[in-house]
Amino acid sequence: MLTLMIEVGVGILVFLAGWFLHKFYLSHQVQKASMRAKDIIEQAKREARKERNRILLNAKEERFKIRESLQKEFRSTRKNLENLEKKLAQKEKSLESREDSLIQKENRVIVQEREVGQLQQRLKSKEAELDRILEARTRELEKIAQLTAEEAKEELIESIKEETRLEAVKMTKAIIEEARENATREAKRIITDAIERIASDHTVETTVSVVNLPSDEIKGRIIGRDGRNIRTFETITGVKVIVDDTPEAVVLSAFDPVKRETARLALEKLLKTNKINPQHIEQVIKQSEKEMEQFVWQAGNEAVKELGIGSVRSDLIKILGRLKYRTSYGQNVLQHSKEVAHLAGAMAAELGFDVKLAKRAGLFHDIGKAVSQGSEGTHTQIGVELMKKFNEHPVVINAIASHHEDEEATSPISVLVAAADAVSGSRPGARRETLEGYVRRIERLEKLADSFEGVAKAFAISAGREIRVIVKPEKMSDEKTFLLASDIAKKIQSDMEYPGQIKVTVIRETRAIQYV
């Protein structure tokens, strides 16, 4: 019994000793783990401090690089501005030298006029000498032919007069041809100088749009900080924005009327919002471009539906719609094209031709003007190439190529389109000319041509851009028709004011008619 109690006591002591040892071990492990955790935290803090210092250092370096880049850009911009100022100064000097050149040319013209006066004096002296020769020959003929002085004089004068006239015509032709060759070269130089001085009015009229502003304060927001807004707007639209001293207005300048109209829509939208920055500008311009595409397509589609010419490819409808924003001699090109289509269709119906095809050719006859700003060549050449790409009907292509007589018309419909084009263009009031002024100019042109001797009838055609003169063949030789055309042209130039160019055509024909 005692032994059992001892064993139980020993067991209890052993259990208590083990329990205390285990507790001590656990406490030691906890303390050790706590110390390791503190070490890990301290190490993490040190790593975090190192990482923060590294990030700050990188940020400082990046800021330094950005500042250096901006300084380089500023220096480059300033250098470009200085170069532009130098070019402007050189341009002003060039214009001054050209003006001096024109003055010198005017002085040369004055000298040439003096020389012409001297030549006229010499001609008078030659005529006096010719009179003396005629008198001497008259005496000789009187002795040889035993004619009266009056008869011999008339015979001699007629023979010499005819020879002199024919010789004068030949000499005149040669002189005019030579003068025309020299004048063409000189005219190109003079016209080039003149265009630079006087073409600005027409350019401003046809290449700018004015956008009204609620106040002048908005101009600063349009320009933006360091010009960021205006540069973004010009880069995306391709349109120059001119912000000057004009009160409450800015000017948009571009040769492409569609781009200019798109820029106008975008700028007006931006003015209605309080947010003008590069990102918003880009969004608004994209919206305006989509709207403009819709406007262009709608204009072309309405024209096609109005005329009822059948199916037209969507891409071609878009090109046709661009004509709504194009003018020629003050006449809207799309409206002019529709007029030509209606006229050609009406004439085709009367003659029994294909009305739809005639209207189609009339509508597309000026299609080249829709893309002529970015292409080389005349609008007829551009139109022909464009319609070939769309596999258009050969009659339509020939009508485009021949409506200004660049090529020969191979179809009656092409002739009708050319006639309809002339009618639409010559319609009084179509091209910024009043009816009264138009009629007076036509009547005066015909009256002036009728005033020349040997003229049977004169007709002004193509809205007064050509005068056709029918002469009496028994009173006018082929050589004299050449002189008559020149005399009428000089008379028109000196006595009339007219737009553009007038073509003088003198027609002499002999008809043999017999009746049985």
C-alpha positions as CSV (number, residue, x, y, z in Angstrom):
1,M,0.0,0.0,0.0
2,L,2.8,2.4,0.9
3,T,4.7,1.4,-2.2
4,L,1.6,2.2,-4.3
5,M,1.2,5.6,-2.7
6,I,4.9,6.3,-3.3
7,E,4.6,5.3,-6.9
8,V,1.5,7.5,-7.3
9,G,3.3,10.4,-5.6
10,V,6.4,9.9,-7.9
11,G,4.0,9.8,-10.9
12,I,2.4,13.0,-9.8
13,L,5.8,14.7,-9.4
14,V,6.9,13.5,-12.7
15,F,3.7,14.7,-14.3
16,L,4.1,18.1,-12.7
17,A,7.7,18.4,-13.6
18,G,6.9,17.5,-17.3
19,W,4.0,20.0,-17.3
20,F,6.3,22.8,-16.0
21,L,9.0,21.9,-18.5
22,H,6.5,21.9,-21.4
23,K,5.1,25.2,-20.3
24,F,8.6,26.7,-20.0
25,Y,9.4,25.3,-23.5
26,L,6.3,26.8,-25.0
27,S,7.0,30.2,-23.4
28,H,10.5,30.1,-24.7
29,Q,9.3,29.3,-28.2
30,V,6.7,32.1,-28.1
31,Q,9.4,34.6,-27.0
32,K,11.7,33.3,-29.7
33,A,9.0,33.6,-32.4
34,S,8.1,37.1,-31.2
35,M,11.8,38.2,-31.6
36,R,11.9,36.7,-35.1
37,A,8.7,38.5,-36.0
38,K,10.2,41.8,-34.8
39,D,13.3,41.1,-36.9
40,I,11.2,40.4,-40.0
41,I,9.2,43.6,-39.4
42,E,12.3,45.7,-39.0
43,Q,13.8,44.1,-42.2
44,A,10.5,44.8,-44.1
45,K,10.6,48.5,-43.0
46,R,14.2,48.8,-44.1
47,E,13.3,47.3,-47.5
48,A,10.3,49.6,-47.8
49,R,12.5,52.6,-47.0
50,K,15.0,51.5,-49.7
51,E,12.2,51.0,-52.2
52,R,10.6,54.4,-51.4
53,N,14.0,56.1,-51.9
54,R,14.5,54.3,-55.2
55,I,11.1,55.4,-56.5
56,L,11.6,59.0,-55.4
57,L,15.0,59.0,-57.1
58,N,13.4,57.6,-60.4
59,A,10.7,60.2,-60.2
60,K,13.2,63.0,-59.8
61,E,15.1,61.6,-62.8
62,E,11.9,61.4,-64.9
63,R,10.9,64.9,-63.9
64,F,14.4,66.2,-64.9
65,K,14.1,64.4,-68.3
66,I,10.6,65.8,-68.9
67,R,11.8,69.3,-68.0
68,E,14.8,68.9,-70.3
69,S,12.5,67.7,-73.1
70,L,10.2,70.7,-72.7
71,Q,13.1,73.1,-72.7
72,K,14.4,71.5,-76.0
73,E,10.9,71.8,-77.5
74,F,10.7,75.4,-76.4
75,R,14.1,76.2,-77.9
76,S,13.1,74.4,-81.1
77,T,9.8,76.3,-81.3
78,R,11.5,79.6,-80.8
79,K,14.1,78.7,-83.5
80,N,11.2,77.9,-85.9
81,L,9.6,81.2,-85.1
82,E,12.8,83.0,-85.8
83,N,13.2,81.1,-89.1
84,L,9.6,82.0,-90.1
85,E,10.3,85.7,-89.3
86,K,13.4,85.5,-91.5
87,K,11.4,83.9,-94.3
88,L,8.7,86.6,-94.0
89,A,11.3,89.3,-94.3
90,Q,12.8,87.6,-97.3
91,K,9.3,87.3,-98.8
92,E,8.7,91.0,-98.3
93,K,12.0,91.8,-100.0
94,S,11.1,89.5,-102.9
95,L,7.7,91.2,-103.3
96,E,9.5,94.6,-103.3
97,S,11.9,93.4,-106.0
98,R,9.0,92.0,-108.0
99,E,7.2,95.3,-107.8
100,D,10.4,97.0,-109.0
101,S,10.5,94.5,-111.9
102,L,6.9,95.3,-112.9
103,I,7.8,99.0,-112.9
104,Q,10.7,98.2,-115.2
105,K,8.5,96.2,-117.5
106,E,6.0,99.1,-117.6
107,N,8.9,101.4,-118.6
108,R,9.9,98.9,-121.3
109,V,6.3,99.0,-122.6
110,I,6.4,102.8,-122.7
111,V,9.7,102.6,-124.7
112,Q,8.1,100.1,-127.1
113,E,5.1,102.4,-127.6
114,R,7.5,105.2,-128.6
115,E,9.2,102.8,-131.0
116,V,5.8,102.0,-132.5
117,G,5.1,105.7,-132.9
118,Q,8.4,106.0,-134.8
119,L,7.5,103.0,-137.0
120,Q,4.2,104.7,-137.8
121,Q,6.1,107.8,-138.8
122,R,8.3,105.7,-141.0
123,L,5.2,104.1,-142.5
124,K,3.8,107.5,-143.4
125,S,7.0,108.4,-145.1
126,K,6.9,105.1,-147.0
127,E,3.3,105.8,-148.1
128,A,4.4,109.2,-149.3
129,E,7.2,107.5,-151.3
130,L,4.7,105.0,-152.7
131,D,2.5,107.9,-153.8
132,R,5.5,109.3,-155.8
133,I,6.1,105.9,-157.3
134,L,2.4,105.6,-158.3
135,E,2.5,109.0,-160.0
136,A,5.6,108.0,-162.0
137,R,4.1,104.7,-163.0
138,T,0.9,106.5,-164.0
139,R,2.8,108.7,-166.5
140,E,4.6,105.6,-167.9
141,L,1.4,103.7,-168.3
142,E,-0.2,106.7,-170.0
143,K,2.6,106.9,-172.6
144,I,2.7,103.1,-173.2
145,A,-1.0,102.2,-173.2
146,Q,-2.2,105.5,-174.4
147,L,-4.8,105.5,-171.6
148,T,-6.2,108.6,-169.9
149,A,-4.5,109.6,-166.7
150,E,-7.6,108.7,-164.8
151,E,-8.0,105.3,-166.3
152,A,-4.3,104.4,-165.8
153,K,-4.4,105.7,-162.2
154,E,-7.4,103.5,-161.3
155,E,-5.8,100.4,-162.9
156,L,-2.5,100.9,-161.3
157,I,-3.9,101.7,-157.8
158,E,-6.2,98.7,-157.9
159,S,-3.3,96.3,-158.8
160,I,-0.9,97.8,-156.3
161,K,-3.6,98.0,-153.6
162,E,-4.5,94.3,-154.0
163,E,-0.8,93.2,-153.9
164,T,-0.1,95.4,-150.9
165,R,-3.1,94.1,-149.0
166,L,-2.1,90.5,-149.6
167,E,1.5,91.2,-148.7
168,A,0.3,93.0,-145.6
169,V,-1.9,90.1,-144.5
170,K,1.0,87.7,-144.9
171,M,3.3,90.0,-142.9
172,T,0.7,90.6,-140.3
173,K,0.2,86.8,-139.8
174,A,4.0,86.3,-139.4
175,I,4.3,89.3,-137.0
176,I,1.3,88.2,-134.9
177,E,2.6,84.6,-134.6
178,E,6.0,85.9,-133.5
179,A,4.4,88.4,-131.1
180,R,2.1,85.7,-129.7
181,E,5.1,83.4,-128.9
182,N,7.0,86.2,-127.2
183,A,3.9,87.5,-125.5
184,T,3.0,84.1,-124.1
185,R,6.3,83.9,-122.3
186,E,6.2,87.5,-121.1
187,A,2.5,87.1,-120.1
188,K,3.3,84.0,-117.9
189,R,5.8,86.0,-115.9
190,I,3.6,89.1,-115.6
191,I,0.5,87.0,-114.7
192,T,2.5,85.1,-112.1
193,D,3.5,88.3,-110.4
194,A,0.0,89.7,-110.7
195,I,-1.6,86.6,-109.2
196,E,0.4,87.0,-106.1
197,R,-0.8,90.6,-105.7
198,I,-4.5,90.4,-106.6
199,A,-5.6,86.8,-106.2
200,S,-6.0,87.1,-102.4
201,D,-9.5,88.6,-102.7
202,H,-10.8,85.6,-104.7
203,T,-8.9,83.1,-102.4
204,V,-10.4,84.7,-99.2
205,E,-13.9,84.5,-100.8
206,T,-13.7,80.8,-101.7
207,T,-11.4,79.3,-98.9
208,V,-12.5,80.8,-95.6
209,S,-15.4,80.5,-93.2
210,V,-16.1,82.9,-90.3
211,V,-17.3,81.5,-86.9
212,N,-18.9,84.1,-84.6
213,L,-17.9,84.0,-80.9
214,P,-20.0,85.0,-77.9
215,S,-17.2,87.2,-76.7
216,D,-13.5,87.8,-77.3
217,E,-12.6,86.1,-74.0
218,I,-13.3,82.7,-75.6
219,K,-10.3,83.2,-78.0
220,G,-7.9,82.4,-75.2
221,R,-9.7,79.1,-74.5
222,I,-9.6,78.3,-78.2
223,I,-5.8,78.8,-78.3
224,G,-5.3,77.0,-75.0
225,R,-2.2,76.8,-72.8
226,D,0.9,77.1,-74.9
227,G,-1.3,76.8,-78.0
228,R,-2.2,73.2,-77.3
229,N,-5.9,73.4,-78.2
230,I,-5.5,75.3,-81.5
231,R,-2.6,73.0,-82.5
232,T,-4.7,69.9,-81.8
233,F,-7.7,71.3,-83.7
234,E,-5.6,72.2,-86.8
235,T,-3.7,68.9,-86.8
236,I,-6.8,66.8,-86.7
237,T,-9.0,68.9,-89.1
238,G,-6.3,70.0,-91.5
239,V,-7.8,73.5,-91.4
240,K,-6.0,76.7,-90.4
241,V,-7.5,78.6,-87.5
242,I,-6.8,82.4,-87.7
243,V,-7.3,84.2,-84.4
244,D,-6.7,87.9,-84.9
245,D,-8.0,91.3,-83.9
246,T,-11.4,90.7,-85.6
247,P,-14.0,91.3,-82.8
248,E,-15.9,88.2,-81.6
249,A,-14.9,86.1,-84.6
250,V,-12.3,83.6,-85.8
251,V,-11.6,82.6,-89.4
252,L,-11.2,79.0,-90.7
253,S,-9.1,78.7,-93.8
254,A,-8.7,75.7,-96.1
255,F,-9.1,74.9,-99.9
256,D,-11.1,71.8,-99.2
257,P,-14.7,73.0,-98.6
258,V,-15.8,69.8,-96.9
259,K,-12.9,69.9,-94.4
260,R,-13.6,73.6,-93.8
261,E,-17.3,72.9,-93.1
262,T,-16.5,70.0,-90.8
263,A,-14.1,72.3,-88.8
264,R,-16.9,74.9,-88.6
265,L,-19.4,72.4,-87.2
266,A,-16.8,71.1,-84.7
267,L,-15.8,74.6,-83.5
268,E,-19.4,75.7,-83.1
269,K,-20.0,72.6,-80.9
270,L,-17.0,73.3,-78.8
271,L,-18.2,76.8,-78.2
272,K,-21.5,75.5,-76.8
273,T,-19.6,73.5,-74.2
274,N,-17.5,74.7,-71.3
275,K,-14.9,72.1,-71.9
276,I,-12.2,72.8,-74.5
277,N,-9.2,70.6,-74.2
278,P,-7.3,68.3,-76.6
279,Q,-9.2,65.1,-75.6
280,H,-12.6,66.8,-75.9
281,I,-11.6,68.5,-79.2
282,E,-10.7,65.1,-80.7
283,Q,-14.0,63.6,-79.7
284,V,-16.0,66.6,-81.1
285,I,-14.2,66.5,-84.4
286,K,-14.9,62.8,-84.8
287,Q,-18.6,63.5,-84.2
288,S,-18.6,66.3,-86.7
289,E,-16.8,64.2,-89.3
290,K,-19.5,61.5,-88.9
291,E,-22.2,64.2,-89.2
292,M,-20.6,65.7,-92.2
293,E,-20.3,62.3,-93.9
294,Q,-24.0,61.9,-93.3
295,F,-24.8,65.4,-94.7
296,V,-22.7,64.7,-97.8
297,W,-24.3,61.3,-98.4
298,Q,-27.8,62.7,-97.8
299,A,-27.2,65.5,-100.4
300,G,-25.9,63.1,-103.0
301,N,-28.7,60.6,-102.3
302,E,-31.4,63.3,-102.5
303,A,-30.0,64.3,-105.9
304,V,-30.1,60.7,-107.2
305,K,-33.6,60.1,-105.9
306,E,-34.8,63.5,-107.3
307,L,-33.6,62.6,-110.8
308,G,-34.6,58.9,-110.7
309,I,-31.5,57.7,-112.5
310,G,-31.4,54.2,-110.9
311,S,-28.9,52.6,-108.5
312,V,-25.7,54.4,-107.7
313,R,-22.8,53.0,-105.6
314,S,-22.7,54.5,-102.1
315,D,-19.1,55.7,-102.5
316,L,-20.1,57.6,-105.6
317,I,-23.1,59.1,-103.8
318,K,-20.7,60.5,-101.2
319,I,-18.4,62.0,-103.8
320,L,-21.5,63.5,-105.6
321,G,-22.7,65.0,-102.3
322,R,-19.4,66.9,-101.9
323,L,-20.5,69.1,-104.8
324,K,-23.0,70.7,-102.5
325,Y,-20.1,72.6,-100.8
326,R,-18.4,73.6,-104.1
327,T,-19.1,76.6,-106.2
328,S,-18.0,77.6,-109.7
329,Y,-18.3,81.2,-111.0
330,G,-20.6,81.8,-108.0
331,Q,-22.9,78.9,-109.0
332,N,-23.4,75.9,-106.6
333,V,-22.0,72.9,-108.5
334,L,-24.5,70.3,-107.2
335,Q,-27.4,72.6,-108.1
336,H,-25.8,73.2,-111.6
337,S,-25.4,69.5,-112.1
338,K,-29.1,68.8,-111.3
339,E,-30.1,71.5,-113.7
340,V,-28.0,70.0,-116.4
341,A,-29.5,66.6,-115.7
342,H,-33.1,67.9,-115.9
343,L,-32.3,69.8,-119.2
344,A,-30.5,66.8,-120.8
345,G,-33.4,64.5,-119.8
346,A,-36.0,66.8,-121.2
347,M,-34.2,67.1,-124.5
348,A,-33.6,63.3,-124.6
349,A,-37.3,62.7,-124.1
350,E,-38.2,64.9,-127.0
351,L,-35.6,63.2,-129.3
352,G,-36.5,59.7,-128.2
353,F,-33.2,58.9,-126.4
354,D,-32.6,57.1,-123.1
355,V,-33.8,59.7,-120.6
356,K,-32.3,58.0,-117.5
357,L,-28.9,57.7,-119.2
358,A,-29.1,61.4,-120.2
359,K,-29.9,62.5,-116.7
360,R,-27.2,60.3,-115.3
361,A,-24.6,61.8,-117.7
362,G,-25.8,65.3,-116.8
363,L,-25.7,64.7,-113.1
364,F,-22.1,63.4,-113.2
365,H,-20.7,65.7,-115.9
366,D,-18.8,67.9,-113.3
367,I,-18.1,65.1,-110.8
368,G,-14.3,65.8,-111.1
369,K,-14.8,69.1,-109.3
370,A,-15.6,67.1,-106.1
371,V,-12.1,65.8,-105.8
372,S,-10.1,68.3,-107.9
373,Q,-8.4,70.0,-104.9
374,G,-6.3,66.9,-104.2
375,S,-5.7,65.8,-107.8
376,E,-3.7,67.0,-110.8
377,G,-5.4,67.7,-114.1
378,T,-8.6,69.4,-115.3
379,H,-11.9,68.4,-113.7
380,T,-12.9,66.6,-116.9
381,Q,-9.8,64.4,-116.8
382,I,-10.3,63.7,-113.1
383,G,-14.0,62.9,-113.6
384,V,-13.2,60.5,-116.5
385,E,-10.6,58.6,-114.4
386,L,-13.0,58.5,-111.4
387,M,-15.9,57.2,-113.4
388,K,-13.7,54.5,-115.0
389,K,-12.8,53.2,-111.6
390,F,-16.5,52.9,-110.8
391,N,-17.1,51.1,-114.2
392,E,-19.6,53.7,-115.2
393,H,-21.5,53.6,-118.5
394,P,-19.3,54.6,-121.5
395,V,-21.8,57.3,-122.6
396,V,-21.5,58.9,-119.2
397,I,-17.7,58.9,-119.4
398,N,-17.8,60.3,-122.9
399,A,-20.2,63.1,-121.8
400,I,-17.8,64.1,-119.0
401,A,-14.8,64.1,-121.4
402,S,-16.5,66.0,-124.2
403,H,-18.7,68.6,-122.4
404,H,-15.9,71.2,-122.7
405,E,-14.8,69.8,-126.1
406,D,-11.7,68.2,-124.7
407,E,-12.7,65.1,-126.6
408,E,-15.0,64.4,-129.5
409,A,-18.6,63.5,-128.6
410,T,-19.3,59.9,-129.6
411,S,-23.0,59.8,-128.5
412,P,-25.9,62.1,-129.1
413,I,-26.4,62.2,-125.3
414,S,-22.9,63.7,-124.9
415,V,-24.0,66.5,-127.2
416,L,-27.1,67.1,-125.2
417,V,-25.2,67.2,-121.9
418,A,-22.8,69.8,-123.4
419,A,-25.8,71.9,-124.6
420,A,-27.5,71.6,-121.2
421,D,-24.3,72.6,-119.5
422,A,-24.1,75.7,-121.6
423,V,-27.7,76.6,-121.0
424,S,-27.4,76.2,-117.2
425,G,-24.1,78.2,-117.1
426,S,-25.5,80.9,-119.3
427,R,-28.9,81.2,-117.6
428,P,-29.1,84.9,-116.6
429,G,-28.5,85.2,-112.8
430,A,-26.9,81.8,-112.5
431,R,-23.4,83.1,-112.2
432,R,-23.7,86.4,-110.4
433,E,-24.9,88.6,-113.2
434,T,-28.2,90.5,-113.4
435,L,-30.6,89.8,-116.3
436,E,-30.4,93.5,-117.5
437,G,-26.6,93.5,-117.5
438,Y,-26.5,90.1,-119.3
439,V,-28.9,91.2,-122.0
440,R,-27.1,94.6,-122.5
441,R,-23.7,92.9,-122.8
442,I,-25.0,90.4,-125.4
443,E,-26.7,93.1,-127.5
444,R,-23.6,95.3,-127.3
445,L,-21.3,92.5,-128.3
446,E,-23.4,91.6,-131.4
447,K,-23.8,95.3,-132.4
448,L,-20.1,95.9,-132.1
449,A,-19.4,92.9,-134.5
450,D,-22.1,94.0,-136.9
451,S,-20.5,97.4,-137.3
452,F,-17.6,96.0,-139.4
453,E,-17.8,96.1,-143.1
454,G,-18.4,92.8,-144.8
455,V,-20.2,91.2,-141.8
456,A,-23.5,89.5,-142.7
457,K,-24.6,88.6,-139.1
458,A,-23.0,88.2,-135.7
459,F,-24.2,85.8,-132.9
460,A,-23.2,85.9,-129.3
461,I,-23.2,82.4,-127.8
462,S,-22.1,80.6,-124.6
463,A,-23.4,83.4,-122.3
464,G,-21.4,86.0,-124.3
465,R,-18.1,84.1,-123.9
466,E,-17.9,83.6,-127.7
467,I,-19.0,85.7,-130.7
468,R,-19.4,84.0,-134.1
469,V,-19.3,86.4,-137.1
470,I,-20.7,85.3,-140.5
471,V,-19.1,87.3,-143.3
472,K,-20.2,87.9,-146.9
473,P,-17.9,85.7,-149.0
474,E,-18.0,87.9,-152.1
475,K,-16.7,90.9,-150.1
476,M,-14.3,89.1,-147.8
477,S,-11.3,86.9,-148.7
478,D,-9.7,84.3,-146.4
479,E,-6.9,86.6,-145.6
480,K,-9.3,89.4,-144.7
481,T,-11.2,87.2,-142.3
482,F,-8.0,86.8,-140.3
483,L,-7.6,90.6,-140.0
484,L,-11.4,91.0,-139.3
485,A,-11.1,88.6,-136.3
486,S,-8.2,90.6,-134.9
487,D,-9.9,93.9,-135.4
488,I,-13.1,92.7,-133.7
489,A,-11.1,91.4,-130.8
490,K,-9.2,94.7,-130.4
491,K,-12.5,96.6,-130.6
492,I,-14.1,94.5,-127.9
493,Q,-11.0,94.9,-125.7
494,S,-11.0,98.7,-126.0
495,D,-14.8,99.4,-125.9
496,M,-16.2,96.8,-123.5
497,E,-15.9,95.4,-120.0
498,Y,-16.4,91.7,-119.8
499,P,-15.7,88.8,-117.4
500,G,-13.2,86.2,-118.3
501,Q,-12.3,85.7,-122.0
502,I,-14.3,86.2,-125.2
503,K,-13.6,84.0,-128.3
504,V,-14.0,85.6,-131.7
505,T,-14.8,83.2,-134.5
506,V,-15.1,84.6,-138.1
507,I,-16.8,82.2,-140.5
508,R,-16.6,82.5,-144.3
509,E,-18.3,80.0,-146.5
510,T,-19.3,79.8,-150.2
511,R,-22.5,78.0,-151.1
512,A,-23.4,76.9,-154.6
513,I,-27.2,76.4,-155.0
514,Q,-29.0,75.2,-158.1
515,Y,-32.7,74.6,-158.7
516,V,-34.2,72.2,-161.2
